[in-house]
Amino acid sequence: MKKKIIFAFSTSIILLMLSTLIIAQDDKRTIKSAASSLYVISAKAGGVNYIEGSVAVQRKTSGAGYLVKGDQIEVGDKVSTDRNSKAEILLNPGSFARLGSNTEFEFITTSLDDLKLQISRGTAIFEVYASNDFVVTVKAPNARFYLVKSGVYRVDVLENGSSRLQVWKGRAQVGDINANKVKKSRAVVLNGSNVSIQKFDRDEKDPFDAWSKSRAKQLAKANARLRRKTLKNSLVSGFRSNRWNSFNTFGLWTFDASFGGYCFLPFSYGWRSPYGYGFRRNFFSSRPSSSFYYAVQRSTYRIIRNQSNNRGSSNRGNRGRVNRGSGNDSGRVRRGNSGRARPRGVSPGRSRVGPRSRPINRPRSRPMNRPRSMPRRPSSTMRNTRRIKDSRSIN
C-alpha cells in the first residue's frame, strides 16, 4: 500500500512538471509571435490615424456612423467633423490630410499618380509628397488646386463660397494644370474664374496650424522608436502576405501598438517630412538579407514588366510619349525604336522626396578614407648637397 502511494505521488509530480514545461513553451511562442507581428505594414490610403472629438462618416455602401482610430475610409465615403473636433487621415505613404472643425472631406481617387481629394466645407491641412509627374488634386467649391511639389498646404472654404489655398511650403497651381502658379508664402483665393494671389505672413499661426506641426513631430519620433529586429520580421511577413511592394510608392505605413498609430517608413536614407523633421528609420535600417532584398526587387520588376506589356499592347502603333490621363490609364510611358513601352523611372532627387517607380536601390558602401602618406625624409645625398650650398652662400 505504501509503495502504491509513493508511485502515485511521484507520477503526479512528473506530470505536473511536464505540463509546466509545455505551458512555458507555449507562452514563449506566443510572446515571440506577438513581438514579430507588433508592426503592421501597409501601403494603403484611407486609414484613420487620429481622432479628437466626434467625427461622423456617411458610407457609400452602408449607413452612417462615427469614426474611431483605426477605421478605413473608402472612395466615396463622406467624412464630417464636429465643432472642436480634429482628424488625421492617411493618404499614400508619407502624406497626411488633417481636418479641422466643421469640415467635410471625401476621397475621389487614392492612386499615387492620380490622387484626388475633395473639401466641401471647413479647413484642412495637407502634408504631402508630390512632384510634377505625381500631382495631388484638391477639389473645393468653385475651385480646383493642384499640389505639384512636396510641401504643406492649407485649404479653407470661406463663407462667401470661395476657396483659399495657402502654400506654407511647396508649389501649387490653380485652375487649369498649366495655369497660375502659387509659390511658397503665397495665398490664392479662387471663386470660379476670379483669381487673387497675395503674400501672407507665415509667422501668424492659429492653433490648428500648430497642432498639425506637432503631429508631424510626433510621427517623426515614432519612426525613431521603431525596433530594428521587430521591423525586419514585420517587413518579411507583410511582403510574403502580399501586403506591400516597392512599386509606385515613397515608402510604407508602419503601425506601432505602443505609439497607437501609423508612422512613415521611407525606402531609403536621408528622407525628411515636408515640415522638415528627419526620419531615423528606413527600409535598410532593418538590415534586410540579400535574399529578401532581391525578392523585393524581382517582384517590382515583374509589376513593371506586366504594366509595360499591357500598355504596349493597348497602345500598339502609337509611337512617342504617352501623356498622363485619368483613371486607370494614368501614368507616363516612353517608347523606344522597338515600339515596346517601358516605364519612366523618376529619380528621388537631392531632397529624396520623389516617388519610387523603380525597385529599391541598395546603398553603396562608402570607400574608406585613405591614410595620408607620410612625407619622405631627405636622403643623405640631399642633405650633403644642401650643406655645400649653404657653405658657399656664407662664403
DRENLO-905782 format. One record per residue (C-alpha): residue in one letter; chain; x, y, z. Coordinates in pm, 1 decimal, decimal comma, always signed. Example, Ala and Ser with C-alpha at 12.3 -4.5 7.8 and 13.67 -1.06 7.14 Angstrom:
residues 2
+----+----+----------+----------+----------+
! aa ! ch !       c1 !       c2 !       c3 !
+----+----+----------+----------+----------+
!  A !  A !  +1230,0 !   -450,0 !   +780,0 !
!  S !  A !  +1367,0 !   -106,0 !   +714,0 !
+----+----+----------+----------+----------+
//
This chain:
residues 395
+----+----+----------+----------+----------+
! aa ! ch !       c1 !       c2 !       c3 !
+----+----+----------+----------+----------+
!  M !  A !     +0,0 !     +0,0 !     +0,0 !
!  K !  A !   +280,2 !   +237,3 !    +87,0 !
!  K !  A !   +457,1 !   +164,9 !   -242,8 !
!  K !  A !   +140,0 !   +244,3 !   -436,1 !
!  I !  A !   +104,2 !   +581,3 !   -262,9 !
!  I !  A !   +468,1 !   +672,1 !   -335,5 !
!  F !  A !   +428,2 !   +568,7 !   -701,5 !
!  A !  A !   +111,7 !   +776,8 !   -743,2 !
!  F !  A !   +273,1 !  +1078,5 !   -577,6 !
!  S !  A !   +587,0 !  +1061,9 !   -790,4 !
!  T !  A !   +379,7 !  +1016,5 !  -1107,6 !
!  S !  A !   +170,7 !  +1324,7 !  -1026,8 !
!  I !  A !   +485,6 !  +1532,0 !   -969,1 !
!  I !  A !   +631,9 !  +1422,6 !  -1305,1 !
!  L !  A !   +308,3 !  +1507,3 !  -1487,5 !
!  L !  A !   +293,8 !  +1846,4 !  -1317,5 !
!  M !  A !   +649,8 !  +1926,2 !  -1426,6 !
!  L !  A !   +579,4 !  +1821,6 !  -1786,2 !
!  S !  A !   +262,5 !  +2034,0 !  -1803,2 !
!  T !  A !   +451,1 !  +2334,4 !  -1663,8 !
!  L !  A !   +722,3 !  +2291,2 !  -1926,4 !
!  I !  A !   +466,3 !  +2270,8 !  -2209,4 !
!  I !  A !   +281,6 !  +2581,4 !  -2088,4 !
!  A !  A !   +608,0 !  +2774,9 !  -2066,5 !
!  Q !  A !   +698,6 !  +2678,6 !  -2423,1 !
!  D !  A !   +354,8 !  +2785,0 !  -2547,2 !
!  D !  A !   +386,6 !  +3119,1 !  -2368,0 !
!  K !  A !   +730,5 !  +3169,7 !  -2519,1 !
!  R !  A !   +594,5 !  +3101,1 !  -2867,8 !
!  T !  A !   +303,5 !  +3337,4 !  -2807,5 !
!  I !  A !   +531,5 !  +3616,6 !  -2690,2 !
!  K !  A !   +765,5 !  +3560,4 !  -2983,3 !
!  S !  A !   +482,2 !  +3566,3 !  -3238,5 !
!  A !  A !   +331,3 !  +3877,3 !  -3077,0 !
!  A !  A !   +666,4 !  +4055,0 !  -3090,6 !
!  S !  A !   +718,5 !  +3961,2 !  -3456,6 !
!  S !  A !   +374,5 !  +4088,6 !  -3555,1 !
!  L !  A !   +389,5 !  +4405,3 !  -3345,8 !
!  Y !  A !   +423,7 !  +4629,2 !  -3652,9 !
!  V !  A !   +154,0 !  +4612,6 !  -3918,0 !
!  I !  A !   +296,0 !  +4702,4 !  -4260,7 !
!  S !  A !    +64,8 !  +4862,2 !  -4516,7 !
!  A !  A !    +76,6 !  +5086,0 !  -4824,2 !
!  K !  A !   -293,8 !  +5165,1 !  -4846,5 !
!  A !  A !   -451,5 !  +5510,1 !  -4819,0 !
!  G !  A !   -762,8 !  +5594,2 !  -4619,0 !
!  G !  A !   -671,2 !  +5487,7 !  -4266,6 !
!  V !  A !   -785,1 !  +5696,5 !  -3970,1 !
!  N !  A !   -470,1 !  +5771,7 !  -3769,7 !
!  Y !  A !   -602,4 !  +6021,1 !  -3512,8 !
!  I !  A !   -942,4 !  +6130,7 !  -3381,3 !
!  E !  A !  -1024,9 !  +6412,7 !  -3142,5 !
!  G !  A !  -1388,6 !  +6479,5 !  -3062,4 !
!  S !  A !  -1668,3 !  +6329,9 !  -3272,7 !
!  V !  A !  -1615,6 !  +6259,9 !  -3642,8 !
!  A !  A !  -1908,8 !  +6123,3 !  -3844,9 !
!  V !  A !  -1897,7 !  +5926,1 !  -4169,4 !
!  Q !  A !  -2156,8 !  +5852,1 !  -4435,3 !
!  R !  A !  -2059,1 !  +5527,8 !  -4602,5 !
!  K !  A !  -2114,5 !  +5488,1 !  -4974,3 !
!  T !  A !  -2217,2 !  +5124,0 !  -4941,1 !
!  S !  A !  -2375,9 !  +5130,8 !  -4593,2 !
!  G !  A !  -2528,5 !  +5365,9 !  -4340,5 !
!  A !  A !  -2389,9 !  +5646,3 !  -4126,3 !
!  G !  A !  -2182,4 !  +5620,6 !  -3812,6 !
!  Y !  A !  -1887,5 !  +5762,7 !  -3623,5 !
!  L !  A !  -1521,9 !  +5706,4 !  -3693,0 !
!  V !  A !  -1271,2 !  +5575,0 !  -3442,2 !
!  K !  A !   -895,1 !  +5539,4 !  -3468,7 !
!  G !  A !   -805,5 !  +5251,7 !  -3696,3 !
!  D !  A !  -1111,4 !  +5269,9 !  -3924,3 !
!  Q !  A !  -1076,5 !  +5265,7 !  -4301,9 !
!  I !  A !  -1222,9 !  +5528,2 !  -4537,3 !
!  E !  A !  -1306,8 !  +5415,1 !  -4889,1 !
!  V !  A !  -1360,6 !  +5615,4 !  -5206,9 !
!  G !  A !  -1699,2 !  +5787,6 !  -5187,9 !
!  D !  A !  -1728,0 !  +5791,1 !  -4806,4 !
!  K !  A !  -1806,9 !  +6138,5 !  -4674,9 !
!  V !  A !  -1633,7 !  +6239,2 !  -4351,2 !
!  S !  A !  -1753,6 !  +6535,6 !  -4143,3 !
!  T !  A !  -1602,5 !  +6670,2 !  -3821,9 !
!  D !  A !  -1799,9 !  +6833,6 !  -3542,4 !
!  R !  A !  -1719,7 !  +7150,2 !  -3354,0 !
!  N !  A !  -1383,5 !  +7138,9 !  -3171,2 !
!  S !  A !  -1301,7 !  +6810,6 !  -3346,6 !
!  K !  A !   -996,6 !  +6705,2 !  -3545,8 !
!  A !  A !   -898,8 !  +6407,6 !  -3756,9 !
!  E !  A !   -586,5 !  +6280,0 !  -3930,2 !
!  I !  A !   -634,0 !  +6069,1 !  -4243,0 !
!  L !  A !   -359,7 !  +5866,6 !  -4409,1 !
!  L !  A !   -307,0 !  +5934,5 !  -4776,6 !
!  N !  A !    -39,0 !  +5749,9 !  -4971,6 !
!  P !  A !   +261,4 !  +5656,4 !  -4754,5 !
!  G !  A !   +422,9 !  +5971,5 !  -4618,6 !
!  S !  A !   +125,4 !  +6204,1 !  -4684,9 !
!  F !  A !   -146,0 !  +6316,5 !  -4443,3 !
!  A !  A !   -474,1 !  +6505,3 !  -4454,4 !
!  R !  A !   -558,1 !  +6679,4 !  -4125,7 !
!  L !  A !   -914,5 !  +6803,7 !  -4085,6 !
!  G !  A !  -1021,9 !  +7092,2 !  -3863,9 !
!  S !  A !  -1356,9 !  +7169,4 !  -3703,7 !
!  N !  A !  -1677,0 !  +7164,5 !  -3912,2 !
!  T !  A !  -1505,5 !  +7011,6 !  -4215,5 !
!  E !  A !  -1634,0 !  +6775,9 !  -4484,8 !
!  F !  A !  -1382,8 !  +6552,5 !  -4662,5 !
!  E !  A !  -1405,7 !  +6285,7 !  -4932,3 !
!  F !  A !  -1175,8 !  +6065,4 !  -5140,8 !
!  I !  A !  -1228,2 !  +6077,4 !  -5518,3 !
!  T !  A !   -933,1 !  +5851,1 !  -5605,0 !
!  T !  A !   -649,1 !  +5703,6 !  -5399,4 !
!  S !  A !   -398,0 !  +5624,4 !  -5675,6 !
!  L !  A !    -46,8 !  +5763,9 !  -5624,5 !
!  D !  A !    -16,9 !  +5912,9 !  -5972,9 !
!  D !  A !   -375,2 !  +6042,8 !  -5968,4 !
!  L !  A !   -463,5 !  +6122,5 !  -5606,4 !
!  K !  A !   -779,9 !  +6335,1 !  -5585,9 !
!  L !  A !   -947,0 !  +6473,1 !  -5272,2 !
!  Q !  A !  -1247,8 !  +6693,1 !  -5209,7 !
!  I !  A !  -1317,2 !  +6951,5 !  -4938,1 !
!  S !  A !  -1680,6 !  +7067,6 !  -4931,4 !
!  R !  A !  -1654,9 !  +7295,4 !  -4626,4 !
!  G !  A !  -1424,6 !  +7379,4 !  -4340,0 !
!  T !  A !  -1044,3 !  +7370,6 !  -4315,9 !
!  A !  A !   -784,9 !  +7107,8 !  -4398,6 !
!  I !  A !   -404,8 !  +7092,9 !  -4396,1 !
!  F !  A !   -226,9 !  +6861,8 !  -4638,9 !
!  E !  A !   +124,1 !  +6739,1 !  -4566,6 !
!  V !  A !   +204,4 !  +6563,0 !  -4892,1 !
!  Y !  A !   +482,1 !  +6423,1 !  -5107,4 !
!  A !  A !   +424,5 !  +6528,8 !  -5468,3 !
!  S !  A !   +610,8 !  +6605,4 !  -5790,1 !
!  N !  A !   +537,9 !  +6721,3 !  -6143,8 !
!  D !  A !   +461,5 !  +6366,0 !  -6254,0 !
!  F !  A !   +261,3 !  +6271,9 !  -5944,1 !
!  V !  A !    +21,2 !  +6557,1 !  -5873,1 !
!  V !  A !   -220,7 !  +6573,1 !  -5578,6 !
!  T !  A !   -552,1 !  +6733,7 !  -5679,0 !
!  V !  A !   -773,0 !  +6903,1 !  -5418,9 !
!  K !  A !  -1123,6 !  +6990,7 !  -5529,3 !
!  A !  A !  -1308,8 !  +7266,3 !  -5339,4 !
!  P !  A !  -1624,7 !  +7471,8 !  -5407,7 !
!  N !  A !  -1569,5 !  +7675,0 !  -5726,4 !
!  A !  A !  -1200,5 !  +7583,2 !  -5725,6 !
!  R !  A !   -950,0 !  +7314,9 !  -5810,3 !
!  F !  A !   -595,8 !  +7312,4 !  -5672,4 !
!  Y !  A !   -300,5 !  +7106,5 !  -5798,4 !
!  L !  A !    -21,0 !  +7032,9 !  -5549,5 !
!  V !  A !   +280,3 !  +6976,2 !  -5775,1 !
!  K !  A !   +561,2 !  +6981,2 !  -5519,3 !
!  S !  A !   +612,0 !  +6823,0 !  -5178,6 !
!  G !  A !   +512,3 !  +7061,2 !  -4903,0 !
!  V !  A !   +248,6 !  +7180,8 !  -4658,1 !
!  Y !  A !    -78,0 !  +7332,1 !  -4785,0 !
!  R !  A !   -386,0 !  +7469,2 !  -4614,4 !
!  V !  A !   -727,9 !  +7485,3 !  -4782,5 !
!  D !  A !  -1012,0 !  +7697,8 !  -4638,4 !
!  V !  A !  -1368,0 !  +7715,6 !  -4769,3 !
!  L !  A !  -1481,7 !  +8072,4 !  -4697,9 !
!  E !  A !  -1831,1 !  +8184,1 !  -4603,9 !
!  N !  A !  -1894,2 !  +8360,5 !  -4936,9 !
!  G !  A !  -1847,5 !  +8031,6 !  -5125,6 !
!  S !  A !  -1491,4 !  +8096,8 !  -5246,6 !
!  S !  A !  -1192,4 !  +7877,4 !  -5163,6 !
!  R !  A !   -848,7 !  +7979,6 !  -5039,6 !
!  L !  A !   -517,6 !  +7794,5 !  -5064,4 !
!  Q !  A !   -215,4 !  +7886,3 !  -4853,2 !
!  V !  A !   +119,8 !  +7742,5 !  -4959,5 !
!  W !  A !   +330,2 !  +7715,8 !  -4644,5 !
!  K !  A !   +590,3 !  +7511,0 !  -4827,4 !
!  G !  A !   +597,6 !  +7373,7 !  -5181,7 !
!  R !  A !   +434,8 !  +7488,7 !  -5504,3 !
!  A !  A !    +78,4 !  +7465,6 !  -5636,3 !
!  Q !  A !   -123,2 !  +7554,9 !  -5944,2 !
!  V !  A !   -482,0 !  +7674,5 !  -5962,3 !
!  G !  A !   -748,8 !  +7648,1 !  -6227,4 !
!  D !  A !   -600,9 !  +7450,7 !  -6514,0 !
!  I !  A !   -296,2 !  +7231,3 !  -6457,9 !
!  N !  A !    -89,6 !  +7478,2 !  -6664,8 !
!  A !  A !   -246,2 !  +7795,3 !  -6522,3 !
!  N !  A !   -139,2 !  +8026,3 !  -6237,5 !
!  K !  A !   +146,9 !  +7907,6 !  -6017,3 !
!  V !  A !   +140,4 !  +7967,3 !  -5643,0 !
!  K !  A !   +477,5 !  +7960,6 !  -5469,4 !
!  K !  A !   +584,5 !  +7943,9 !  -5108,6 !
!  S !  A !   +435,7 !  +8206,1 !  -4872,2 !
!  R !  A !   +159,8 !  +8286,0 !  -5122,9 !
!  A !  A !   -216,7 !  +8259,1 !  -5076,2 !
!  V !  A !   -468,2 !  +8236,2 !  -5358,7 !
!  V !  A !   -843,8 !  +8296,9 !  -5336,1 !
!  L !  A !  -1039,7 !  +8135,1 !  -5617,2 !
!  N !  A !  -1406,0 !  +8181,9 !  -5696,9 !
!  G !  A !  -1480,4 !  +8045,7 !  -6040,3 !
!  S !  A !  -1275,8 !  +8248,3 !  -6289,4 !
!  N !  A !  -1173,4 !  +8515,3 !  -6035,3 !
!  V !  A !   -821,0 !  +8452,0 !  -5905,7 !
!  S !  A !   -646,1 !  +8664,2 !  -5642,9 !
!  I !  A !   -288,2 !  +8585,8 !  -5531,9 !
!  Q !  A !   -115,6 !  +8767,8 !  -5249,7 !
!  K !  A !   +158,5 !  +8711,1 !  -4992,9 !
!  F !  A !    +79,5 !  +8609,5 !  -4633,6 !
!  D !  A !   +280,2 !  +8607,0 !  -4311,2 !
!  R !  A !   +383,5 !  +8254,8 !  -4217,6 !
!  D !  A !   +462,6 !  +8361,5 !  -3861,2 !
!  E !  A !    +92,6 !  +8413,0 !  -3793,0 !
!  K !  A !    -33,5 !  +8067,1 !  -3698,7 !
!  D !  A !   -356,5 !  +7960,7 !  -3536,4 !
!  P !  A !   -393,0 !  +7658,8 !  -3301,7 !
!  F !  A !   -484,4 !  +7431,7 !  -3595,3 !
!  D !  A !   -154,5 !  +7510,9 !  -3770,9 !
!  A !  A !    +40,1 !  +7448,0 !  -3450,7 !
!  W !  A !   -141,0 !  +7117,3 !  -3393,4 !
!  S !  A !    -58,8 !  +6995,8 !  -3744,4 !
!  K !  A !   +311,8 !  +7068,4 !  -3698,3 !
!  S !  A !   +317,2 !  +6899,3 !  -3357,9 !
!  R !  A !   +160,0 !  +6588,6 !  -3511,1 !
!  A !  A !   +436,1 !  +6578,3 !  -3772,9 !
!  K !  A !   +696,7 !  +6596,3 !  -3495,8 !
!  Q !  A !   +529,2 !  +6313,9 !  -3300,6 !
!  L !  A !   +522,3 !  +6093,3 !  -3610,6 !
!  A !  A !   +894,4 !  +6150,6 !  -3670,1 !
!  K !  A !   +964,8 !  +6048,1 !  -3309,4 !
!  A !  A !   +750,3 !  +5737,9 !  -3355,8 !
!  N !  A !   +963,2 !  +5644,6 !  -3656,3 !
!  A !  A !  +1280,5 !  +5678,3 !  -3447,0 !
!  R !  A !  +1139,8 !  +5439,7 !  -3181,6 !
!  L !  A !  +1087,2 !  +5150,6 !  -3424,6 !
!  R !  A !  +1290,9 !  +4847,2 !  -3321,5 !
!  R !  A !  +1517,9 !  +4706,7 !  -3589,9 !
!  K !  A !  +1459,9 !  +4334,3 !  -3527,7 !
!  T !  A !  +1083,4 !  +4364,5 !  -3499,4 !
!  L !  A !  +1078,0 !  +4581,4 !  -3809,9 !
!  K !  A !  +1266,7 !  +4320,2 !  -4009,6 !
!  N !  A !  +1029,1 !  +4040,1 !  -3910,0 !
!  S !  A !   +726,5 !  +4256,3 !  -3989,0 !
!  L !  A !   +859,3 !  +4354,7 !  -4332,0 !
!  V !  A !   +926,1 !  +3994,3 !  -4428,6 !
!  S !  A !   +587,1 !  +3876,5 !  -4300,6 !
!  G !  A !   +399,2 !  +4156,9 !  -4478,0 !
!  F !  A !   +583,8 !  +4100,6 !  -4805,5 !
!  R !  A !   +513,1 !  +3727,6 !  -4803,8 !
!  S !  A !   +145,5 !  +3805,4 !  -4738,9 !
!  N !  A !   +139,3 !  +4039,5 !  -5044,0 !
!  R !  A !    +50,5 !  +4340,5 !  -4828,4 !
!  W !  A !   +315,3 !  +4566,5 !  -4983,0 !
!  N !  A !   +571,0 !  +4608,8 !  -5259,8 !
!  S !  A !   +812,7 !  +4882,1 !  -5363,1 !
!  F !  A !   +636,3 !  +4984,4 !  -5684,0 !
!  N !  A !   +484,1 !  +5334,1 !  -5715,1 !
!  T !  A !   +522,3 !  +5433,3 !  -5353,6 !
!  F !  A !   +750,9 !  +5650,4 !  -5140,9 !
!  G !  A !   +764,9 !  +5404,4 !  -4852,8 !
!  L !  A !   +533,9 !  +5213,5 !  -4619,4 !
!  W !  A !   +291,6 !  +5275,0 !  -4336,0 !
!  T !  A !   +408,6 !  +5105,2 !  -4015,7 !
!  F !  A !   +166,8 !  +5058,6 !  -3725,8 !
!  D !  A !   +323,5 !  +5059,5 !  -3380,9 !
!  A !  A !    +97,1 !  +4943,7 !  -3098,0 !
!  S !  A !   +299,5 !  +5133,1 !  -2836,6 !
!  F !  A !   +250,2 !  +5458,0 !  -3032,5 !
!  G !  A !   -110,9 !  +5376,4 !  -3116,1 !
!  G !  A !    -96,0 !  +5472,2 !  -3482,0 !
!  Y !  A !    +86,8 !  +5458,7 !  -3814,0 !
!  C !  A !   +415,3 !  +5629,2 !  -3893,9 !
!  F !  A !   +602,7 !  +5660,7 !  -4221,7 !
!  L !  A !   +889,6 !  +5427,2 !  -4312,1 !
!  P !  A !  +1079,8 !  +5555,9 !  -4619,8 !
!  F !  A !  +1258,3 !  +5324,9 !  -4858,0 !
!  S !  A !  +1596,7 !  +5499,4 !  -4844,5 !
!  Y !  A !  +1820,3 !  +5723,6 !  -4638,4 !
!  G !  A !  +1803,7 !  +6099,4 !  -4595,7 !
!  W !  A !  +1425,9 !  +6149,3 !  -4605,2 !
!  R !  A !  +1257,6 !  +6436,4 !  -4421,8 !
!  S !  A !   +893,0 !  +6519,8 !  -4373,7 !
!  P !  A !   +754,2 !  +6827,2 !  -4552,2 !
!  Y !  A !   +776,2 !  +7003,9 !  -4215,4 !
!  G !  A !  +1149,9 !  +6926,4 !  -4205,5 !
!  Y !  A !  +1163,1 !  +6650,3 !  -3941,2 !
!  G !  A !  +1406,5 !  +6371,9 !  -4028,6 !
!  F !  A !  +1320,9 !  +6001,8 !  -4031,0 !
!  R !  A !  +1573,2 !  +5794,3 !  -3842,3 !
!  R !  A !  +1443,8 !  +5454,0 !  -3952,3 !
!  N !  A !  +1405,6 !  +5336,1 !  -4312,9 !
!  F !  A !  +1386,6 !  +5012,6 !  -4507,8 !
!  F !  A !  +1759,7 !  +4946,5 !  -4477,3 !
!  S !  A !  +1753,7 !  +5009,1 !  -4101,2 !
!  S !  A !  +1606,8 !  +4660,8 !  -4065,1 !
!  R !  A !  +1923,0 !  +4519,9 !  -4226,7 !
!  P !  A !  +1742,2 !  +4303,9 !  -4481,9 !
!  S !  A !  +1913,6 !  +3990,7 !  -4603,4 !
!  S !  A !  +2030,9 !  +3967,2 !  -4962,2 !
!  S !  A !  +1768,8 !  +3705,9 !  -5050,0 !
!  F !  A !  +1485,4 !  +3921,9 !  -4914,7 !
!  Y !  A !  +1619,9 !  +4234,5 !  -5082,9 !
!  Y !  A !  +1642,7 !  +4068,6 !  -5423,7 !
!  A !  A !  +1299,1 !  +3910,7 !  -5378,1 !
!  V !  A !  +1155,0 !  +4262,3 !  -5339,9 !
!  Q !  A !  +1343,5 !  +4372,3 !  -5649,3 !
!  R !  A !  +1218,5 !  +4079,9 !  -5857,0 !
!  S !  A !   +856,3 !  +4142,4 !  -5759,8 !
!  T !  A !   +889,0 !  +4511,0 !  -5850,8 !
!  Y !  A !  +1044,6 !  +4434,4 !  -6189,0 !
!  R !  A !   +764,5 !  +4185,1 !  -6251,4 !
!  I !  A !   +499,5 !  +4451,8 !  -6190,0 !
!  I !  A !   +681,9 !  +4699,6 !  -6415,1 !
!  R !  A !   +714,4 !  +4442,1 !  -6693,5 !
!  N !  A !   +347,3 !  +4343,0 !  -6676,2 !
!  Q !  A !   +227,5 !  +4702,3 !  -6684,8 !
!  S !  A !   +463,6 !  +4782,7 !  -6971,9 !
!  N !  A !   +337,2 !  +4487,2 !  -7173,2 !
!  N !  A !    -26,6 !  +4578,5 !  -7108,3 !
!  R !  A !    +24,3 !  +4941,5 !  -7207,1 !
!  G !  A !   +234,0 !  +4840,1 !  -7505,2 !
!  S !  A !    -36,5 !  +4606,9 !  -7639,5 !
!  S !  A !   -314,3 !  +4861,6 !  -7582,0 !
!  N !  A !   -118,6 !  +5144,9 !  -7748,7 !
!  R !  A !    +44,2 !  +4940,4 !  -8026,6 !
!  G !  A !   +118,7 !  +5150,8 !  -8329,7 !
!  N !  A !   +139,5 !  +5478,3 !  -8136,4 !
!  R !  A !   +498,4 !  +5594,6 !  -8128,4 !
!  G !  A !   +629,9 !  +5861,6 !  -7898,1 !
!  R !  A !   +535,7 !  +5961,0 !  -7548,6 !
!  V !  A !   +205,9 !  +5880,1 !  -7383,2 !
!  N !  A !    +70,0 !  +6167,8 !  -7175,0 !
!  R !  A !    -79,7 !  +6119,0 !  -6832,3 !
!  G !  A !   -454,3 !  +6073,4 !  -6845,3 !
!  S !  A !   -718,8 !  +5999,8 !  -6586,8 !
!  G !  A !   -841,8 !  +5687,9 !  -6415,2 !
!  N !  A !   -662,1 !  +5358,5 !  -6455,1 !
!  D !  A !   -484,1 !  +5472,3 !  -6774,2 !
!  S !  A !   -279,4 !  +5734,0 !  -6587,0 !
!  G !  A !    +97,3 !  +5715,0 !  -6592,8 !
!  R !  A !   +375,6 !  +5807,6 !  -6829,5 !
!  V !  A !   +538,8 !  +5563,7 !  -7067,1 !
!  R !  A !   +826,1 !  +5606,0 !  -7307,1 !
!  R !  A !   +872,7 !  +5408,7 !  -7624,9 !
!  G !  A !  +1196,6 !  +5330,4 !  -7797,3 !
!  N !  A !  +1265,8 !  +5231,4 !  -8155,0 !
!  S !  A !  +1139,9 !  +4882,1 !  -8084,5 !
!  G !  A !   +793,7 !  +5013,0 !  -8003,9 !
!  R !  A !   +783,7 !  +4840,5 !  -7666,2 !
!  A !  A !   +665,4 !  +5056,6 !  -7378,8 !
!  R !  A !   +887,0 !  +5094,6 !  -7077,9 !
!  P !  A !   +805,5 !  +5278,1 !  -6753,8 !
!  R !  A !   +956,4 !  +5609,6 !  -6670,5 !
!  G !  A !  +1183,5 !  +5594,5 !  -6370,5 !
!  V !  A !  +1162,4 !  +5903,6 !  -6151,2 !
!  S !  A !  +1472,8 !  +5987,5 !  -5955,8 !
!  P !  A !  +1418,3 !  +6086,8 !  -5593,3 !
!  G !  A !  +1646,0 !  +6388,0 !  -5632,5 !
!  R !  A !  +1862,8 !  +6559,4 !  -5377,9 !
!  S !  A !  +1581,0 !  +6607,1 !  -5127,1 !
!  R !  A !  +1475,2 !  +6242,3 !  -5167,7 !
!  V !  A !  +1106,0 !  +6317,3 !  -5192,6 !
!  G !  A !  +1042,8 !  +6164,7 !  -5535,9 !
!  P !  A !   +827,3 !  +5858,5 !  -5597,0 !
!  R !  A !   +973,9 !  +5513,5 !  -5621,2 !
!  S !  A !   +864,6 !  +5384,9 !  -5960,4 !
!  R !  A !  +1171,7 !  +5162,0 !  -5969,1 !
!  P !  A !  +1293,6 !  +4898,9 !  -5721,6 !
!  I !  A !  +1474,7 !  +4999,2 !  -5409,2 !
!  N !  A !  +1839,4 !  +5076,1 !  -5473,3 !
!  R !  A !  +2075,5 !  +4916,3 !  -5227,6 !
!  P !  A !  +2306,2 !  +5189,8 !  -5090,9 !
!  R !  A !  +2665,5 !  +5161,7 !  -5199,8 !
!  S !  A !  +2927,9 !  +5114,9 !  -4936,0 !
!  R !  A !  +3132,5 !  +5426,2 !  -4883,6 !
!  P !  A !  +3505,8 !  +5389,0 !  -4956,4 !
!  M !  A !  +3731,3 !  +5416,8 !  -4656,3 !
!  N !  A !  +3936,8 !  +5730,1 !  -4626,6 !
!  R !  A !  +4288,5 !  +5657,7 !  -4742,4 !
!  P !  A !  +4555,3 !  +5742,7 !  -4486,3 !
!  R !  A !  +4773,3 !  +6031,9 !  -4581,3 !
!  S !  A !  +5118,7 !  +5923,9 !  -4689,2 !
!  M !  A !  +5393,6 !  +6046,1 !  -4460,7 !
!  P !  A !  +5646,7 !  +6278,5 !  -4627,9 !
!  R !  A !  +5972,0 !  +6104,5 !  -4704,1 !
!  R !  A !  +6283,5 !  +6212,5 !  -4522,4 !
!  P !  A !  +6550,5 !  +6362,2 !  -4748,1 !
!  S !  A !  +6831,3 !  +6126,9 !  -4835,6 !
!  S !  A !  +7186,3 !  +6171,4 !  -4716,4 !
!  T !  A !  +7288,8 !  +6295,0 !  -5062,7 !
!  M !  A !  +7029,2 !  +6569,7 !  -5049,4 !
!  R !  A !  +7142,1 !  +6671,3 !  -4701,0 !
!  N !  A !  +7506,8 !  +6692,7 !  -4812,9 !
!  T !  A !  +7408,5 !  +6897,2 !  -5119,4 !
!  R !  A !  +7216,7 !  +7143,7 !  -4903,6 !
!  R !  A !  +7516,7 !  +7178,6 !  -4667,6 !
!  I !  A !  +7750,8 !  +7256,9 !  -4959,9 !
!  K !  A !  +7510,6 !  +7519,3 !  -5093,5 !
!  D !  A !  +7476,3 !  +7677,2 !  -4751,7 !
!  S !  A !  +7854,7 !  +7694,5 !  -4703,1 !
!  R !  A !  +7905,7 !  +7856,5 !  -5043,7 !
!  S !  A !  +7634,8 !  +8116,5 !  -4974,2 !
!  I !  A !  +7806,9 !  +8206,7 !  -4644,7 !
!  N !  A !  +8147,8 !  +8239,7 !  -4810,3 !
+----+----+----------+----------+----------+
//
